[in-house]
């Protein structure tokens, strides 16, 4: 937590499409779009990113910035996921698998 060096990475999305990483305190398994919502609770989102030509996106999290406000403290556990456009397929959007992260000192 004190290193403030968390980078979120998503892979396997279509190339050059918008999406965003989001996080929350709890897990769920709820159908959403063409996939499953894995994050629940008080969900917060990060700014929109765009996947690269290989369908990957990343975001460097600033734990002291406005989208987190120091929430990632030692001993806390948060769930993360990436939502992205998936035009031409089903409902037009999808999600990655969820990730659970335990923050250490």
Beta strands, then each sheet from edge to edge (+ up, - down):
strand 1: 7-10
strand 2: 18-24
strand 3: 26-32
strand 4: 35-40
strand 5: 44-45
strand 6: 49-50
strand 7: 57-60
strand 8: 77-85
strand 9: 93-95
strand 10: 99-102
sheet 1: 1+ 7-
sheet 2: 5+ 2- 6+
sheet 3: 5+ 2- 8+ 9-
sheet 4: 5+ 2- 8+ 10-
sheet 5: 3+ 4-
end
